[in-house]
Amino acid sequence: MDFVNANGLKKDSDFRNVYKRGKSFANRLLVMYVVKNNLDINRVGFSISKKIGKAIVRNKVKRRMRESFRLYSNDNNLKVGYDFVFIARIPISESDFASTQKSMINLFKKANIVRR
């Protein structure tokens, strides 16, 4: 089973809980909400508005965000027990994978959830 989908936030109530109880961090490309979940896993959800572009662009952005999260968390770089919601900002549609990944890592460091 796909790593991110297996540990994903799917319900609207899950997203609302993270928005309400979570702390937000932002940079030029992404906004990240994070909250402790008292589980042994990290769960993640992605939000890409129609302002980003048409379906093809939104899907590409979502794939890049999902892969960035997967690569970084598979290397055991993240502390465990958090729910994340990532919201794409409009400039992300013009950026490449490396920029998206760098932006996400920057948010993890801002939130102080990087191991080390």
N, C-alpha and C positions, 0 to 999 in steps of 0.2 A: 504494500500500500504506500502511496505517496507520502513522504515524511510530513510535508506542510499540511496537506489536506487531512491527514490522520490526526494531527494536533492543532486543527484550525478552529477559530471562532466562527460559528456558522449562524447561530441564532441572533436575531435583532436584540434580544435581551442581554446576550453576552456583550455585544458591542456597546449598548447603552450603559451597562455596568462599568465597562472600562472607561468610557467617556466621563461618567459621573464621578467615579471614585479614583480614577487614574490621574497621573501627573503628565503634563504634556511638555514635549521638547520639539523644537523646530529648527530647520535650516532652509536654505533656498529651494530645495527639491521636495522635502518630505516633512510631515508632521508626525510625531510618534507619541501615542498615549501608552502609558505603562502602569500596571497595577499588579501587586502580589496576588497569586491565586491559590496559595496553600496546597499545591499539587507538586508532584515530582517531575513535571514537564513544563515546558514553555508552550503557550498556545499563541497563535498569531492570526490576525485578520487584516485584510487589505481593503481600502476604500479608494476607488478611482471615479471621480465625478465625470459627467458628460462634458464638462468644460474642458477636460484634457484633450478630447478629440473624439473621432468616430470609433466604433467598436474595435476595429483593427488596431488602432493606436492604443486604446485602453487595454486591450488584451496583451499587447506587447509590453506595455508598462507593468502590468500585473505580473507577467512571467518574469521580467527582470527583477522586480521587487521580491517575488517568491524565491527565486534562485539566489539572490543576494543573502536573504535571510537563511536559507538552507545551508549555503556554503559556510557562512560565518558561525552558525550554531552547531554544525556538524564537527567543526574543529574544536569543540568544547571551549569556545571563547566566552560564552555567555553564562552568567549565573542562572540557576534553574529555579523555577517556581513563579514565573511571571506571565501575564497576558499582555500582548502587544496589539495595538491597532496602528497601522500605518496609513496615512492619508497622503495621496499624491498631490503635489502642487503643479500648476500649469507649466512651469519651465521644464518639468521632467520629460515632457513629450519630445523636447529637443535634445535631451541628453543621451549619452551612451551608457552601456552597462557598467563600465568602470566608475563613472560619475555617480550612478545610482548606488553602487556598492560602497563607495567612499562616503557618500552622504549618510547611508544607513549606519555605517561604523561610527561616524561622527556623532550620531544621535545616541548610540549605545554608550559611547564614552561620556557624553554629556550627562546621561542618566546614571552613570556610575554602576553599570551592571556588567561590566567586562571583568572577567577573571584575571587575576594577577595582582 
